[in-house]
Each structure stands twice: as C-alpha cells, then as structure tokens.
C-alpha cells in the first residue's frame, strides 16, 4: 500500500544545474529573470548557481553577480553549490547567499575523480573536515548526498551495499561529532534507477536511520524520472531536487548528449503531486510560465511535458 506524504517540498536546481551543462554562456540578465520568475511560483528553495572552478565550469563564473542581482522574495531560500572548502569560502564571501552545507559522497570512485578530482575514499575524509569547518563557522549541515547511487556510466551497476556503507559513514560521523543526522539524499546522478530499485534503496536507507528524512535527486536520463518520483512518493519521501523544464545535467557524467542527464522536471513532478492530492504550495501555471521562458533562453525544445500541454485544471473548469 502506498504511503504518500501530505506535502512535498521541491528544491529547484534549474538555474544551477540547467546552465552549467550548456556549452554556451547565456546572458546574466536572462538567468536573473528566470530566477525572479521562479521566486513567484511558491518554490521555497532555489539553487542560484555554483561556486566551482571557473576554468572547469565557466558557465558558473558569474554566480556571485547572480546573487547580487536577483530580487529576493521573503520566505524563499537562495542557495549555492560548492564541492570543496575553497568553494565554501567563496559562498561565504558572496552577497546574501543562504548557506546550506551538504556532505558529498560518491558510490562511484571513477565519477568522484571526474567530478571532484579525488577518490571516493578521499572525499569521505574531506567531508569529516568539512563538517567541522561548517560547524565552526556557525552552520548546520542540511543534507548528505550519495551520488551515482544506482549506477555509473563509468563503472556500471553500483552495489546497494556500497551506497549503504556511505550512509552508515554519515550516521556514524554525525554521532561522533554530536550533530543531528541531516536529510539523506539518494542521488541517481546518471539516470540508472528504476521504480523498484528506488523502493528497495529507500527502504534500506530507512532501515539504517528510521527517524532521518530521506530525499531524492533523480535524473530523467532514460525517461524513468517521473516513475521514480512516484515510487519515492509511495515510500513517503517528501523532498526532491528538481529542475524547471528538465534543464541540466552533470557535465562530468559521461553522457554523449549535452542534455541527456537532465534532472527530473519540476513542473511535471509538481503536476504528479497535485494529481495525487499531495500539496506543494506551488502555482503550476506560474511554474509553466517560467519553464517556457527557460526554453526561450536555451533556444531549443526542452524535456518538460506539462510546460507544453498545461495542467488539467482549465479543462476541468
């Protein structure tokens, strides 16, 4: 029997994940406008950009300026991504970034080296140091991600036990440091998951930490994104990373097509929740307007479905 949550939180990643994978650097004015549109939809969490190497990801080099130019809406958190302590320092120095530290783990050693220039084991130890740094700076770790949790384009199928071992490390580390276990995000970074695998993984992680909140970061690489969202909802998951219009992907994931790794589409996932009677606090029509504007910026058809068809409310009326 399904155990759907009553309310689901969506963490919008399109402005970061969407533009970091594009080879073109799009005008900052357009990206500011997209963020401002998203701010009026009811979304409470928008990832504006990333504080990473401008040599490796030049599309994110102007992230501090983005934060300086957006129009903030009360109640919305505007966050950034960083992959190391240097990036964290950049985020601290930028204008009005809502600092939400996350611990980052890799179930794939090869992907860890591609994305972070460090082995998976090295990244584990770096997270120990980072947790203490965040605490010393007065910040609480909000989330812990295990990436490539279902499979890897470099290493193939990822054994579930390897993923669970990373989550055990998180739980033990938090116990050692006397801090609360953060939201545990299972990340299908390269789109290998299927609904049954999602259910098994959520159940196994919940077995390790029954009281911890579980989140999902799902990619729609092979068309199973919404099916995997439904599977996670049926297991009671109530927080998802998503991307408006299905924008984005990881530039280091080994996909042949620039948009092949796109995160699951925000408006499609919101529509699914509304159809299931799950509240989101999001205005779907406004979200569709933002998705269409994202498509206009990119100048090519994007992956979202509801953005092109609209929801059902107007037909029901």
PAVEXZA-464594 format. One record per atom (N, C-alpha, C, O): x negated, y negated, z negated. Coordinates in steps of 0.02 Angstrom, whole numbers, plus 50000, padded with zeros to 5 digits. Last residue first. Layout:
XYZ
...
END
This chain:
506214885550767
506664879850757
507144879250816
507574874750816
505444895250827
505944897350779
506444891750766
507044893050755
504614887450903
505084891850937
505634894050890
506214894750909
503874881050805
504274876950851
504784881150890
505314878750908
503234891950741
503744887950706
504184883950754
504784883450743
502204899050799
502894901050815
503424896550785
504014897150802
500804889750868
501124894350822
501834895850843
502044894150898
499884889451025
500254886450970
500554891850925
500544897750942
499064893751127
499774895551130
500204891851080
500804891151089
497784889351102
498034888851170
498784890251176
499104888151224
497574891650969
497434884950994
497724883951064
497874878351083
497754905250957
498294900850936
498194893750961
498674890250973
496474909851004
497094911551038
497654906551021
497974903851066
494764904751032
495384904750993
495994906451035
496024904651094
493604903551110
493884910151098
494554910351062
494884915451060
493584890651240
493364893851178
493804899851162
494314900951195
493034884751398
493554888151358
493254891551297
492734894851301
492024869751387
492134876551413
492674879851370
492754878051312
491634858451320
491734858051392
491814864851425
491674865651485
491414855051189
490984860151219
491044860051295
490564861451331
492424845251171
491724843651160
491274848551198
490824846551234
493574852851197
493424847151239
492684845151232
492364843651282
493524861651090
493464864251158
493284858751207
492894859751253
493754852550987
493124856150989
493004858951059
492444858751084
495064848951019
494544843951026
493854847251027
493414845151065
495694860850990
495704858451059
495174853051070
494884852651124
495484860950851
495194866250893
495174864050966
494674865351000
496234849950810
495504849850800
495174855050844
494634853850872
497504854850843
497254848650874
496494848250868
496154846250915
497574865650755
497554866850827
497304860750864
496924861350912
497664858650636
497084862750648
497004864350722
496454864550748
498914852950649
498324848550647
497684852550661
497224850050693
499664864850645
499694860450703
499094855850706
498794854850759
499414870050516
499174873650575
499174869150637
498714869650678
498854863850374
499324861850426
499074864850492
498584862450521
498584873850231
498324871050293
498884869650342
499344873750351
498864881250120
498814874050111
498584870450173
498404864550170
499104894750128
498414892550139
498314885150124
497744882850116
500084909050078
499974901850081
499224900250092
498794903850068
500764922250169
500224920150124
500114912650133
500044910250189
501634928050257
501914924750198
501394922650147
501564921350089
501104932450372
501164937450318
501454934450255
501524937950204
501024920950444
501504926050467
501614931450415
502134934650413
499984914750375
500664911850373
501184916950394
501734917150366
498904923250411
499124922550341
499834919950337
500244922550298
498864920950550
498984927650524
499244927250452
499734930450434
498524907150551
499164909450579
499344916350552
499914917550534
497234908150497
497754904450461
498444906650485
498894907750445
496604915050600
496644918150534
497174914750491
497534918050453
496724905750703
497014912350712
497104915750644
497614919050632
496004895050652
496724894150661
497074900950673
497654901750655
494674900650641
495044898150583
495794898050596
496184900650556
494024915450709
494334909050723
494774906750665
495204910550642
492474922250656
493184923050667
493534916250666
493354911850627
491014916350745
491364917950683
492124918550698
492374915650746
490244923150892
490654918150858
491004920650795
491244926350793
489284929150970
489284930750899
489744926150859
489654925350799
489304924751101
489534931651087
489614933051013
489974937650994
488914912951156
489464912751107
489704919751087
490244920451059
487814916551237
487734911251188
488294911151136
488174909551078
487424933751254
487834928051274
487844922951218
487874924651159
486634943451193
486444941051259
486824934751280
486564930851320
486054942951025
486594943551073
486374940651140
485984935951142
485164941750916
485014946450970
485574947551019
485584952751053
485284932650815
485604939050805
485514943950863
485754949550861
484914919550806
484384924450797
484654931550792
484314936050768
485974910850810
485514910850867
484974916150863
484604917150911
487574916150766
486894915550743
486414915850802
486434920650840
489014905850804
488654912050800
487954910850776
487754905150766
490364896150883
489744897650848
489484904650850
489684908850891
492144894450864
491484891750882
490924895750849
491004898350794
493464897250849
493004902850858
492304900650879
491924904550907
494184886050818
494154887950888
493704893950902
493584895650960
493254884750668
493774881950711
493644883750784
493084883250809
492814898750578
492564893450621
493104891150669
493384895150706
492644904550407
492924904750474
492664898750513
492354894250486
492514914350263
492164909550306
492454910150376
492504915750402
493804917050144
493494918850207
493094912950235
493314907150230
494614923950006
494184918550030
493794921050090
493484926450089
495314934749954
495664928349960
495214922549979
495404916749970
495684951949964
495184946749974
495534940049988
496004939750028
496564962749953
496604957249905
496094951849911
496054947449868
496594971850051
496204973749993
496184968149941
495824968649891
497244965150150
497594970850120
497244973450058
497544976950017
496224956450188
496814953950153
497184959550117
497414958650060
495424965550258
495174962450196
495754959550155
495754960250094
496264968450366
496034973850322
495794970950255
495954973650202
496364955750424
496964959050397
496764964550348
497074965350295
495034954150464
495324949550415
495934952750383
496014952550322
494964964250559
494564964850499
494794960050444
494754961650385
495814959050655
495974965550625
495584966550560
495854969250511
495084947750688
495724946950653
495954953550622
496244953450567
493884954050747
493874949350692
494524948850653
494524949450592
493664962350852
493994965250794
494044960450735
494224962450680
492924957750961
493654957350963
494024960150904
494634960450904
491584957550945
491854962850988
492614963250983
492914968450998
491364946050864
490934947550921
491264952450971
491214951451031
491854938850759
492334941750806
491984944150870
492284944150924
491254940750593
491154938450662
491614942450709
491734948350700
491604935650428
491754940350483
491614937150550
491834931550563
491344936050270
491094932050326
491114936750386
490694941150393
492344936750124
492134939750188
491904934450237
492214929150244
492204938949945
492344935150005
492094938750066
491694943350061
492774942849784
492454945349845
492674941049904
493274939649912
492444939449615
492814937649676
492424940049736
491814939349739
492284952149489
491994947049534
492464945649592
492824950049615
492734962449413
493014955849398
492754950449445
492974944749441
492044974049457
492784973749461
493074966749451
493604965249478
490764977749535
490914971649496
491664970449498
491904966349538
490744990249595
490144987849560
490304982049513
490024981549459
491994991149653
491804996149604
491194994049564
491124995849505
491904981249748
492344980149690
492194985249634
492264983649575
491094987849838
490834981949803
491254980549741
490994978749688
491994997949880
491364999749848
491074993949809
490814994849754
493044990549936
493174994949880
492534996749843
492534996949781
492344984450040
492644980349987
492784984549926
492644982549869
492004995850116
491484991550087
491764987350030
491454986749977
493255001050155
492785005150115
492265000750080
492115001950022
493764990250229
494104992550168
493644996650124
493634995750063
492824989850334
492934984050291
493254986150225
493034984050172
493035002150394
492385000850362
492434994850315
492124994850262
494314999850444
494215005050393
493555004150357
493505005150296
494094989050538
494534988350479
494414993650425
494424991950365
492324987250571
492994988950593
493434989050530
493164989250475
490824977650610
491334980450565
491954982550602
492104980150657
489884971150686
489894978450688
490474981550649
490604987550656
489484957250701
490104959950728
490114967550736
490344970050788
488414951850637
488334953350708
488924957250737
488884960050792
488774949550505
488424944350542
488404945550617
488374940850656
489784951550399
489714955450461
489404950950513
489734948850561
489494950250232
489424946650295
489304951450353
488794954850357
490294948150085
490084953450130
490084950450200
490604948350225
489964938749945
490174938550014
489864944350053
489254945150055
490494936549788
490084941249826
490344941649898
490874944449910
490374922549687
490774925949737
490324930249780
489814927849806
489194926349552
489544922049599
490024925949643
490084932049636
489184930149381
489124933049448
489514928649497
490094927249485
488464917749273
489034921549298
488894924349367
488534921349407
486874920449191
487344916349230
487904920849256
487824926949260
485734926149132
486274923549090
486754919049127
487014914249098
484754932549198
484694925249193
485264922149153
485254916149141
485164945749196
484514943949168
484464936549154
484164934449105
486394944649264
486374946849195
485734944849161
485734942649103
485944941049390
486364936349353
486384938149278
486394933849235
485244952749421
484894946449416
485294941349376
485024937849333
486284962249429
485764962949378
485394956349367
485244954449310
486984956949539
487324957749474
486814958249418
486894955149365
486014957549640
486334951249622
486624951749551
486504947349509
485754971449644
485214966749627
485504960149604
485274957249554
486984975949689
486754977849621
486204973149598
486184971149540
486924970749818
487414967949770
487244969949698
487354966049652
485914978949869
485814971649865
486304968549816
486114964149777
486544991249861
485934990149822
485774982749816
485534980449764
487554989949954
487724990249883
487114989049839
487174986049785
486774990750070
487154984650055
487314984449981
487224979249948
486325003750061
485834998350065
486164991650048
485864987450014
487495011150066
487115011050004
486595005450003
486435002649950
487915010350198
488275006550146
487865005950082
487875000750049
486685008250324
486995012450273
487325008250219
487045003350196
487005000950477
486704999550411
487055004050360
487665003650352
486615005350644
487075005950587
486695004850522
486145007350512
485304994850713
485864999550719
486314999550657
486374994550623
484304985550716
484184991650678
484754996750683
484675002450660
484724974950797
484024977050800
483924983950769
483504987750792
486044972550770
485854973450840
485124975650849
484934977950903
486744981050634
486244976150657
486064977650729
485944983450747
488094982650515
487674984950570
487244979250596
487364973450581
488654978150399
488964983950432
488534986750488
488594992550506
487954967250351
488194972250303
488484978450335
488554983550302
487204955950385
487144962050425
487394968050385
487084973350386
486974949550216
487074948950289
486924955450325
486564959750300
487694945850072
487284951150101
487454951350175
488014953150195
487724931349973
487884934450036
487414940350049
486804939850039
488474923649838
487914927949858
488124931749920
488634935149920
488924907449774
489044913349814
488404917249824
487854914449820
488564897249686
489274898249702
489414904849736
489954907749729
487544893449553
487594897449614
488324899249627
488644902349585
487584877049493
487784883949484
487814887449551
488064884749600
486324864949452
486834867649497
486954875049484
486504878749466
485254858649389
485924857349364
486484860049408
487054857749404
483994862149419
484234855949450
484964854449431
485254849549454
483904874349358
483504868849331
483724862049358
483654856949325
484714881649445
484924880549375
484544874749345
484844870649309
483934881649560
484604878649561
484834876949490
485104871649477
482804888649511
482744881749535
483414878349534
483474872649511
483354901149485
483084897249429
483004889849449
483114885349408
483704904849615
484214904449563
483974900149505
484354896049479
482434905249677
482914900049695
483454899349642
483654893749626
481844916549620
481534909949609
482044904449623
482084899549586
482724926149671
482604925749599
482324918849581
482534915749532
482564924449806
483204922549776
483144922049700
483494918049669
481304929649828
481394922449836
482044920149804
482084914649777
481574943149814
481184939849762
481234932249767
481214928749716
482324945149933
482594946649867
482224942749813
482534939449771
481394941950032
481974937550022
482304938849954
482534934249921
480554952950024
480304946350005
480874941549992
480834937449946
481424962650073
481174963150004
480904956449980
481004954549923
481604958250204
482184958550160
481964958950087
482274955950043
480254946950250
480574953550246
481174953250199
481254948550161
480414931650341
480204935350281
480564942050281
481104942650309
481034922950429
480304923750432
480024927050369
479484925350346
482384922250437
482064918850380
481304919450379
480974916750335
482794928650554
483174922850529
482804918850477
482894912750471
481894939150577
482104934750632
482384928150605
482234922850631
481814945250452
481204942250481
481374937450538
481054932250545
483144949450442
482854944950391
482234941450419
482154935450410
483214958450547
483594952150551
483334947150500
483314941150514
482384968550493
482204965150556
482574958450562
482274953450581
483074972650380
482414969650372
482224965650435
481944960250431
484714970850336
484274972550392
483614968850384
483594962750382
485344965450231
485344972750234
484904975350290
484734981250293
484794951650145
484844954650211
484824962250205
484354965050178
485424937650053
485114944150056
485244947250125
485734945650158
485474922749965
485494925750032
485094932250033
484504932350017
486494912949861
485934917649865
486024921649929
486574923749946
486914895649870
487084902649883
486444906749883
485914904349904
487504880149801
486974885049814
487244892149826
487734894149795
488194866949851
488464873449832
487944878749848
487944881549902
488334850049841
487844855449835
488194861749809
488454861849754
488914839349951
489184843349896
488754849649891
488804854149934
487964825249989
488084832350004
488374835649942
488114834849887
487654811149993
488294813749970
488444820849995
488994822150020
486324811050101
486854806850074
487484810850057
487804813550101
484894821050048
485364818350096
485934814650061
486024815250001
484164827049949
483964820249968
484464817050016
484454810950024
484704839749939
484734835349881
484604828049900
484894823549870
484324844550065
485034843650050
485124838949990
485574834749990
482954845450048
483224840950099
483954839450085
484184833750093
482894855349951
482654848649934
482914843549985
483074837849966
483364866150028
483754863849970
483544856749950
483974852549934
482314867650118
482964865350142
483404862850086
483774857950095
481374872450027
481244866250063
481894863350090
482014857350086
481924884649989
481894879149940
481754872449972
481974867249948
482984890550123
482404890950079
482404884850033
482824880450039
484074888550201
483824895350197
483234896150150
483004901750138
485634879650186
484894879750189
484674886850177
485034890850148
487084870850236
486734877250229
485984875950228
485734871750264
488214859750150
487714861350200
487404868050185
487444870650130
489884852850128
489294856450108
488814857350166
488974855850224
491114844250057
490714844050119
490024846850102
489624843650067
492724847149997
492004847749984
491634848250051
491824852150095
494114836949967
493754841050015
493014841149997
492714835949984
494594827849876
494784834849868
494454839649916
494514845649909
494724814149988
494704816749919
494944823949914
495444825849946
493774814350133
494454814650107
494414817450036
494104822650026
492554804250213
492724809350164
493454808650141
493704803150131
491994802850369
492484799750324
492724805050275
493074809750295
490224803850410
490904806650407
491334802750357
491084799750309
488934798450401
489424795250444
490134797950438
490604794650460
488074805650321
488134798450308
488714795350346
488974790150325
488124818350376
488394817250309
488504809850295
488984807950261
487434815350496
488124817650497
488454816350430
489004813650427
486154812650448
486544807150477
487284809050482
487724804750472
485754825650407
485814820250358
486234814350384
486614811350346
485784832450538
486264833950484
486314828550432
486864826750412
484994831850650
485324825650628
485834826850572
486264822550560
484564844650678
484064839850654
484394833550626
484094830150584
485284854850733
485464852850665
484994847450637
485024845950577
484724857750854
485424855550854
485644852950786
486134849250781
483494863350833
483524856050844
484234853350843
484334847350832
482914875050754
483624873550766
483694865950776
483944862550731
481514874750755
481854880950772
482594879750789
482874883150832
481234861450724
480894864650780
481274870850803
481344872150863
481924858650610
482144855350672
481794858150734
482034857350790
482364870950495
481824868350535
482084865050599
482424868350639
483824865050404
483354870150426
482824866950470
482824860850481
485164862250340
484524859150326
483984864350340
483724867650294
486664860950437
486164864750400
485514860850395
485344856850438
488354854650414
487764856150453
487274860050411
487434862350356
489624855350349
489474850050397
488884851750442
488914850550502
490864865150303
490134865350308
489924860850366
490044862450425
492194861250202
491934860550270
491174860550268
490874856350234
493574864750111
492864866150112
492624866050185
492844870150225
494904863250120
494594860450061
493834861450060
493494859250014
496094859150245
495494862850227
495164859450168
495134853250165
497034850150283
497164853750221
496594858350201
496604861150147
496694842350391
497094848450403
497334851850339
497774856050341
495814832050387
496524830350378
496984836450384
497594835750381
494564836750417
494684834250349
495424832850335
495624832550277
494574838950551
494644844750507
494814842650436
495154846250399
494324825750592
494964828950608
495084834950562
495644835850537
493014824150546
493544819850520
494234822650534
494694822150493
492374833550626
492394834450553
492944830250523
493304832550478
492574827450752
492844834050738
492894835250663
493404837750639
491864815450735
492584815250747
492904821950732
493444822250702
490564820550723
490854816850667
491614816750674
491974817950626
490424825450852
490424830150795
490694826850732
491024830150692
490444813650927
490964818850937
490994823650879
491534825650859
489314807050879
489974803950872
490534809050880
491034808750845
488254814950917
488444814950846
489134811850837
489494813850791
488374824751064
488344818151032
488604818350961
489104821650946
487504840751060
488084836651075
488064830051036
487774829750982
486244848651138
486374844851076
486934839851092
486844835351133
486374865051209
486434857851215
486534854651146
486854857551103
486444877951164
485794875551188
485784867951195
485264864751189
487284882551015
487304879551082
486614876951102
486254874151061
487174885950884
487024891150933
487004888451005
486734891651050
487574875250808
486874877350802
486684882350857
486094882850874
488924873050820
488474869150863
487744871350858
487344869450901
489574882150734
489794881150803
489274877850847
489204879650905
489034881350609
488934887550647
489104886550721
488804889750764
489454867550581
488774870050575
488664876050621
488254875750667
490794865950614
490324860550629
489594862550622
489164859550655
491364878950569
491274877050639
490774871550652
490364872250697
491674883350444
490964883050461
490834880650532
490254880350554
492784881950310
492674880350381
491924879350395
491594875250364
493484893250215
492894888950214
492674887950286
492404892450318
495074895650150
494654896050209
494094890950205
494204885050192
495944905150032
495504899350044
495084900650106
494794905950114
497604910250009
496944911650037
496574905150050
496864900250076
498804916749897
498494910849926
497794912749950
497434916449917
499194929549863
499714924449873
499444918349908
499804914949945
498464944049944
498454938449896
499014933549911
499274933449967
499164960249968
498974953849995
498954948549940
499364948549895
498954974849963
498984970549904
498754963549926
498234961149904
499754988850040
499364982650044
499474978449981
500014978349951
499585006050000
500005000050000
499564993850000
499064993549964
END
